[in-house]
Amino acid sequence: MKSSTLTYITSSILFATSVLMPLTAQVQYTVTDLGGLGGSFSSPNTINNLGQVAGSASLPGDEVGHAFFWSNGKITDLGTLGGPISVGAGINESGQVVVGADTSLFGGLTNTICATDAICRMFIWRKGVRVVPDLGTLEGGTDTGIYDIVSFGAGTSMINNRHQVIGQADIPVVDPNNPPFAISRAFLWDKGAMTDLGVLAEGNDAFANAINDEGQVVGASQYTSGSDPVLQFPPPHTFLWQKGTMTDLGAFPGAKISNGLGINNGGHVVGLSTVPGDNNIHAALWSDGGLSDLGVFPGDTDSAANAINSRGQIVGASGSPSTLRAMLWENGVGIDLNTRISALSGWQLLFAIDINNRGQITGFGIHNNPNGQSAFLLTPLANPHTSEPPGRSASTIRGTFVEKKGMTLQELFRRHSGRISTNH
């Protein structure tokens, strides 16, 4: 971030050959710890249908983190472009990983895209090779990156199976609502050409979060040129971009803010919207022209949906000031995933980031270390009958790194709405 240097913790949180498992209300999961790169924190951001995962993990000392690729129990450090930090935020069926990374160069536009004061760029990695070493920039810009990994795991589908890539880029225009920061735009990279996706109505900034195999992109865009008199910043709405046109998908009735975080190949979009009053957020589903509130887990105050697969299974999180639990929404029912793993696993599942078409889920949680964060992979059990007792709904986050780092859903949303609307 050009306005301040982020530690890995805040820069990283913000991540098909098997027979499909039957949709039942009692699917149980095995849980796998994906490991890390020598530090105490790891966060997955995306999973493909082969069960391969990309994300970020801290190095020894937990000061910086690198993008990683995980496959069949092996984790690989994808490196940087000369700077200290990188983020893995997209993977397709070919195993191509989209990486946003700091370079060793300085002097770029003042923006909030990069994790440090250095110029940042994006590259595509596959099998140990940077097959596209630099995606380039928008005309006149200096930086491209993965926007908003700190919030809700955004960036689950930054590359599709047509090898199209989305991301964030600056343009050489000062944001009138937040000088001297440059305006940030969502882009689509296709066969070496980068396209600015534009903005909704009179907005200035727009941010891309996911792309499907049809080339449809979802994200959030400001829709006013000035600050809302109550919110005191330009509010964003979820957008759907396709074939050169950006459409405003709106927010819940009486609310002003929404953000689209995931999309499947059927064009169904998930994310979050504020509820009337704009103080709390609920997980949202845009489908067949309608907008549905997925609600919160009983006793919680906030929720966010992060990804949706081809079967309509949705993952994300629900929480309150003292709770954070990884969630699955299936057949209209919200399920705390902690109740679908063994009580003997030693895991507290905090946030489900992505889900593939096999029903495998990746996310982050606490595994035998309340001061660390571990990336997990949940795999549906072929035979859910087990002698081990099922887990209980997520326990308190008091005293854990979640509370210490201010990572409740409400705090993440406040940071997110500030960055997406004013580039702080």
C-alpha positions in Angstrom: 0.0 0.0 0.0 1.5 3.3 -1.0 -0.1 5.1 2.0 1.5 2.7 4.5 3.6 -0.4 4.6 1.5 -3.4 5.5 2.7 -6.4 7.4 1.9 -9.8 5.9 -0.9 -10.3 8.3 -3.0 -7.5 6.9 -2.0 -7.9 3.3 -2.8 -11.6 3.2 -6.1 -11.7 4.9 -7.9 -9.6 3.7 -7.7 -16.9 -0.8 -12.3 -32.7 -11.6 -12.0 -36.0 -12.0 -13.8 -37.4 -9.0 -17.5 -38.2 -8.8 -19.6 -35.4 -7.3 -20.7 -36.0 -3.8 -24.5 -36.1 -3.3 -26.1 -33.0 -1.9 -27.2 -34.0 1.5 -27.7 -32.1 4.7 -25.2 -34.3 6.6 -22.0 -34.3 4.5 -19.0 -34.7 6.7 -15.4 -33.6 5.8 -11.9 -34.6 6.4 -9.6 -31.6 7.2 -6.1 -31.2 5.9 -3.6 -28.6 7.1 -1.9 -27.1 4.0 1.2 -26.1 5.9 3.1 -22.9 5.2 6.4 -21.3 4.3 8.1 -21.3 7.7 6.0 -18.6 9.4 2.9 -18.8 11.6 0.3 -17.6 9.1 -1.0 -19.0 5.9 -4.2 -18.2 3.9 -5.5 -19.9 0.8 -7.3 -17.7 -1.8 -8.4 -20.1 -4.5 -8.9 -23.8 -5.4 -9.4 -25.5 -8.7 -11.3 -28.7 -9.5 -8.1 -30.8 -9.2 -7.9 -29.8 -5.5 -4.8 -27.5 -6.2 -4.7 -24.4 -4.0 -3.0 -21.0 -4.3 -2.6 -18.5 -1.6 -0.1 -16.7 0.6 1.9 -17.7 3.7 4.3 -15.8 5.9 8.0 -16.5 6.0 10.0 -17.1 9.3 9.5 -14.1 11.5 6.0 -13.3 10.1 7.1 -9.9 8.7 6.5 -10.7 5.0 4.7 -13.4 3.0 4.9 -15.0 -0.4 2.5 -16.6 -2.8 2.3 -20.4 -2.7 1.0 -23.3 -4.8 -0.2 -26.4 -3.0 -0.8 -29.8 -4.7 -0.9 -33.3 -3.3 0.6 -32.4 0.0 3.5 -30.3 -1.4 3.7 -26.5 -1.0 5.8 -24.3 -3.3 7.0 -20.8 -2.7 6.2 -18.7 -5.9 8.6 -15.9 -5.0 8.2 -12.2 -5.8 9.4 -9.7 -8.4 12.2 -8.5 -6.3 10.2 -7.0 -3.4 9.3 -8.6 -0.1 5.6 -9.6 -0.6 3.5 -11.6 -3.1 0.0 -12.9 -3.1 -1.4 -15.9 -5.0 -5.0 -15.2 -5.9 -6.1 -17.3 -8.9 -5.7 -20.8 -10.3 -7.3 -22.5 -13.3 -7.5 -26.1 -14.3 -4.1 -25.9 -16.1 -2.5 -25.1 -12.8 -1.7 -21.5 -13.8 -1.5 -19.3 -10.8 -2.0 -15.5 -10.9 0.4 -13.7 -8.6 0.5 -10.1 -7.5 4.0 -9.1 -6.3 6.2 -6.2 -5.2 9.1 -5.3 -7.4 12.4 -3.6 -6.3 11.4 -0.5 -8.3 10.1 2.8 -6.9 8.6 6.0 -8.2 5.1 4.8 -9.3 1.8 6.5 -8.9 0.5 7.0 -5.4 -2.1 4.3 -4.9 -3.3 1.6 -2.6 -2.8 -1.4 -4.9 0.6 -2.4 -3.7 1.6 -3.9 -0.3 4.6 -1.6 0.1 5.9 1.7 -1.4 7.5 -0.2 -4.3 5.9 -0.6 -7.7 3.9 -3.8 -7.9 3.0 -6.0 -10.9 1.3 -9.3 -11.7 2.6 -12.5 -13.3 1.3 -15.9 -14.2 3.2 -19.0 -12.8 2.9 -22.6 -14.0 5.2 -25.6 -13.1 8.0 -23.4 -11.8 8.0 -21.0 -14.7 6.6 -17.5 -15.0 4.8 -18.2 -18.3 3.7 -14.5 -18.4 6.4 -12.5 -16.4 4.5 -9.2 -16.4 0.8 -8.5 -17.3 1.7 -4.9 -17.9 -0.4 -1.9 -16.9 -3.3 0.3 -18.1 -2.2 3.2 -20.3 -0.2 5.7 -18.2 -0.4 3.6 -15.1 2.5 2.1 -13.1 1.1 -0.6 -10.9 -1.1 -3.7 -11.1 -2.1 -6.0 -8.3 -4.5 -8.1 -6.3 -7.0 -5.7 -4.6 -8.3 -6.3 -1.2 -6.9 -9.6 0.0 -7.3 -8.2 3.5 -11.1 -8.5 3.3 -13.2 -11.6 2.8 -10.6 -13.5 0.8 -11.5 -11.6 -2.3 -9.7 -12.7 -5.4 -10.8 -16.3 -5.5 -11.1 -16.4 -9.3 -8.6 -14.1 -10.9 -8.0 -16.4 -13.9 -10.3 -18.6 -15.9 -9.9 -21.6 -18.1 -9.7 -19.3 -21.2 -6.5 -17.8 -19.6 -8.2 -14.5 -19.1 -7.0 -12.6 -16.0 -8.5 -9.8 -13.9 -6.9 -7.5 -11.4 -6.4 -4.0 -10.2 -4.5 -1.2 -11.9 -4.0 2.5 -11.4 -4.5 5.2 -14.0 -2.8 8.6 -14.1 -5.7 10.5 -12.7 -5.9 11.8 -9.1 -9.0 10.6 -7.2 -11.0 13.8 -6.5 -12.3 12.3 -3.3 -8.9 11.4 -2.0 -5.9 13.3 -3.4 -3.1 12.6 -4.0 -4.0 8.9 -4.6 -4.6 7.8 -8.1 -7.9 6.3 -9.3 -8.0 2.5 -9.3 -9.7 0.5 -12.0 -10.6 -3.1 -12.5 -9.1 -4.6 -15.7 -9.4 -7.7 -17.9 -6.2 -9.1 -19.4 -6.7 -11.3 -22.5 -4.1 -12.5 -24.9 -1.7 -9.7 -23.9 -4.2 -6.9 -24.1 -5.5 -5.1 -20.9 -8.9 -3.5 -20.9 -10.2 -1.0 -18.3 -13.7 -2.3 -17.3 -14.9 1.2 -16.5 -17.2 2.3 -13.6 -20.9 2.5 -12.7 -22.7 5.8 -13.3 -20.6 8.7 -12.0 -18.1 6.7 -9.9 -14.3 6.9 -10.1 -12.9 3.6 -8.7 -13.8 0.0 -9.5 -12.4 -3.3 -8.2 -12.6 -6.8 -9.7 -12.9 -9.9 -7.6 -13.8 -12.9 -9.8 -14.1 -14.0 -13.4 -15.9 -17.2 -14.7 -15.2 -19.2 -17.9 -17.8 -17.1 -19.8 -15.6 -14.0 -19.3 -18.1 -12.4 -16.9 -16.5 -10.3 -14.2 -17.9 -9.3 -10.8 -16.6 -6.8 -8.3 -17.6 -3.4 -6.9 -17.7 0.1 -8.3 -18.4 3.5 -6.8 -21.6 4.8 -8.4 -21.5 8.4 -7.3 -18.8 11.0 -8.0 -18.9 12.5 -4.4 -19.2 11.3 -0.9 -22.5 10.2 0.5 -23.6 12.8 3.2 -24.2 10.1 5.8 -21.5 7.6 5.0 -18.9 10.3 4.2 -17.5 8.4 1.3 -18.7 7.3 -2.2 -20.5 4.0 -1.7 -19.9 1.0 -4.0 -22.3 -1.4 -5.6 -21.8 -4.9 -6.9 -21.3 -4.9 -10.7 -21.4 -7.6 -13.4 -19.3 -6.9 -16.4 -19.8 -8.8 -19.6 -19.0 -8.1 -23.3 -18.0 -4.6 -22.6 -21.0 -3.6 -20.4 -21.0 -3.0 -16.7 -24.3 -3.6 -14.9 -25.2 -2.4 -11.4 -26.6 -5.3 -9.4 -27.6 -3.1 -6.5 -27.8 -3.8 -2.8 -30.5 -4.9 -0.3 -33.5 -2.6 -0.2 -32.7 0.5 2.0 -29.0 -0.2 1.9 -26.2 1.7 0.1 -23.3 -0.7 -0.1 -22.7 -4.1 -1.8 -19.7 -6.1 -3.1 -19.7 -9.0 -5.5 -17.0 -11.5 -4.5 -17.7 -14.7 -6.4 -19.3 -16.0 -9.6 -19.9 -19.4 -11.1 -20.2 -20.4 -14.8 -24.0 -20.1 -14.5 -23.6 -16.4 -13.8 -24.8 -16.6 -10.2 -23.1 -14.0 -8.0 -22.3 -14.0 -4.3 -20.9 -11.4 -2.0 -22.3 -9.1 0.7 -24.5 -6.2 1.1 -25.2 -3.9 4.0 -28.6 -4.0 5.6 -30.7 -0.8 6.2 -28.6 1.6 8.3 -25.4 0.4 6.6 -23.8 -0.7 9.9 -24.0 -4.5 9.4 -23.4 -6.8 6.4 -25.2 -10.0 5.3 -24.1 -12.6 2.8 -25.9 -12.0 -0.5 -26.8 -14.1 -3.6 -27.7 -12.5 -7.0 -29.4 -15.1 -9.1 -31.9 -15.1 -12.0 -32.5 -11.4 -11.6 -33.2 -11.5 -7.9 -31.2 -10.7 -4.7 -31.4 -12.9 -1.7 -30.2 -12.3 1.9 -28.5 -15.5 3.1 -28.7 -14.3 6.7 -26.4 -15.0 9.6 -25.8 -17.9 11.9 -28.0 -17.7 15.0 -26.6 -15.2 17.5 -24.2 -13.6 14.9 -24.5 -10.1 13.5 -22.7 -10.2 10.2 -22.0 -12.6 7.3 -20.2 -12.6 3.9 -20.4 -15.1 1.0 -17.1 -15.5 -0.8 -17.5 -18.1 -3.5 -20.1 -20.3 -5.3 -19.6 -23.5 -7.3 -21.5 -25.0 -10.2 -23.8 -26.8 -7.9 -24.9 -23.7 -6.1 -23.0 -24.4 -2.9 -21.8 -21.1 -1.3 -19.0 -20.6 1.2 -18.0 -17.7 3.4 -18.3 -16.8 7.1 -20.6 -15.5 9.8 -19.6 -13.7 12.9 -20.0 -11.2 15.7 -17.6 -9.2 17.9 -16.7 -12.5 19.7 -17.2 -15.1 17.0 -16.1 -16.0 13.5 -17.1 -19.3 11.8 -16.6 -20.8 8.4 -19.9 -21.2 6.7 -21.5 -23.3 3.9 -24.9 -22.3 2.5 -26.6 -25.3 0.8 -30.2 -25.7 -0.4 -31.1 -22.5 1.4 -29.6 -23.6 4.7 -26.6 -22.1 6.5 -24.2 -24.6 8.1 -21.3 -23.9 10.5 -18.6 -26.1 9.0 -17.1 -26.7 12.4 -20.1 -29.1 12.9 -19.1 -31.1 9.9 -15.6 -32.1 11.0 -14.4 -34.3 13.8 -14.4 -32.8 17.3 -11.0 -34.4 17.6 -9.4 -32.6 14.7 -8.0 -29.7 16.8 -9.4 -27.2 14.3 -11.4 -24.0 14.6 -12.6 -23.2 11.1 -12.9 -19.4 10.8 -13.4 -18.5 7.1 -14.3 -20.6 4.1 -12.7 -18.9 1.1 -13.4 -21.0 -2.0 -15.2 -24.2 -3.1 -14.7 -26.3 -6.2 -17.2 -28.3 -8.2 -16.2 -31.5 -6.2 -17.3 -29.8 -3.0 -13.8 -29.3 -1.6 -13.5 -26.2 0.5 -10.4 -24.2 1.3 -10.2 -21.5 4.0 -8.3 -20.5 7.1 -8.6 -21.2 10.8 -6.8 -22.0 14.0 -5.1 -25.4 14.3 -3.5 -26.0 17.7 -2.1 -22.4 17.8 -4.4 -19.5 18.9 -1.7 -17.0 17.9 -1.3 -18.4 14.3 -3.5 -18.9 11.2 -3.5 -22.1 9.2 -4.8 -22.8 5.7 -7.2 -25.8 5.5 -8.7 -28.1 2.8 -12.0 -29.8 3.5 -12.8 -32.9 1.5 -16.2 -34.5 1.6 -16.2 -38.0 3.0 -17.5 -40.7 0.7 -18.9 -42.5 3.7 -20.0 -39.9 6.3 -20.6 -42.6 9.0 -17.7 -42.2 11.5 -17.1 -43.2 15.1 -15.6 -39.8 15.8 -17.9 -37.2 17.4 -18.8 -34.2 15.2 -17.5 -30.8 16.1 -19.6 -28.0 17.7 -20.4 -24.6 16.5 -17.3 -22.3 16.5 -16.1 -21.2 19.8 -15.2 -17.7 20.9 -12.4 -15.8 19.1 -11.5 -14.0 22.3 -7.7 -14.1 23.0 -6.9 -15.4 19.5 -5.0 -13.6 16.7 -8.4 -12.8 15.1 -9.3 -10.5 18.0 -5.7 -9.2 18.4 -5.5 -8.3 14.7 -9.0 -6.8 14.5 -10.2 -9.4 12.0 -13.8 -9.7 12.9 -16.2 -9.5 10.0 -17.4 -6.1 11.1 -13.8 -4.7 11.4 -12.8 -6.2 8.0 -15.9 -4.6 6.4 -15.0 -1.2 7.9 -11.5 -1.5 6.5 -12.8 -2.8 3.2 -15.5 -0.1 2.7 -12.9 2.6 3.5 -10.4 1.3 1.0 -12.9 0.6 -1.7 -14.5 4.0 -1.4 -11.7 6.4 -0.4 -8.5 4.4 -1.1 -7.3 4.8 2.5 
